């Protein structure tokens, strides 16, 4: 069961001179168990959109249906299931390492669990599991999170979310500001979460990530949905109108096709994929 | 001939943290050099020191044979132009031609000669059709082109780009990178120093200087750098697509020439 966004609009500061339509009648579907990218410029409405998903903001009109389990709509009624919703769908915001605050790494990761009512020993055990999953080893558990490097901090912050075991995880620019190694560990983690059956939503500017990791992509422009489909469908259309850069691997594959090589570019996510397709042709 | 010589430069904004430590480097006339480094490495500070916007704590800078000091600073600034990051902070005139003219007025250029010089600079950056346009009608990439025209019209010997593409969207970025390469082809004597984060751009330059924690740790041509997996790993660098592709081809038994372009690699695969 997918996430269904139906005619969603959101207006900041309604009925004032500064009224701004951040989202305008957006309808889209995000399938379960896959990685979906949300792409768009600053001001395109992507942050507003993800904040409606777990009702950090309420839509001005329209609704979001999460896996037929939760509905976020504009009504003034209190959503009784909001705590469950936020456990089911968690958002990792940009630069989550700025939100670390506890004395030790393990306490920081366990903090969310305790908020949801779990007692200390169990919470710490679960925190250790989550830390293992993000590749932070035991020697770090009792250290202050502030002693860690940027990439390590970010992994600890993400562990604080996956420890809650949400079914849907939204990550806003999870690799921004990380060096290549740090980015790769985060992206590998995202792939392993997908293997576990989680639904992943990635807000990103990096088209290399969209091509190599994502199953679907949604493009927003000035609050409106302008594209929904697979990455290779996106790159085969005229993307310059959304000022999206075609990733070098895709551009190279296209040039090979023009030279007469018969490739299925939609199946190419890496240089290795390209090489094996060429080998099969021989 | 050396256009820029920096000798044992030290700089700090406050007493505690040293931003640049014993930085020494030389840049040849007509070279296109990228200065790369992570956030806070000191690369932008170096750019500002080169045009005398900041004064070093110790060490010296020589630009086009002139030592950078109070007596020479005006002459040096007539030889060096800098383009900054934010396209909106550098537009002074009401229109594109006014903005370029402003640059000339500062140099006391004869008024009659101005229109011709403005036209040449605007066409060099591909903005000739926009002379009467106001900045609000221009994209970020177009505004940066005008900022580059403002610099070129003064006929500098050295053009410094201080993260000139980092606030642009992908197509704007590509636009400016292409323009830099064109400018270099047209004017072989122009020295270009590009302070950048973008590894694909740096890969296209003649020489890369890597700064980490205020120190120059590497200074070599891009091909040499990216042929060494040891260096890439040691300094946590991103790898340009072309380099990744060449490695994959070699691993798959293709004979790859180090100098081959992407297009030639494509031909190789189609054979």
Interface residues (C-beta under 8 A of the other chain):
Chain A: X41 X177 X179 X180 X181 X207 X240 X243 X244 X245 X248 X249 X252 X255 X256 X259 X260 X261 X271 X272 X274 X275 X278 X279
Chain B: X38 X39 X169 X170 X171 X172 X173 X174 X200 X236 X237 X238 X239 X241 X242 X244 X245 X248 X249 X252 X262 X263 X266 X267 X269 X270
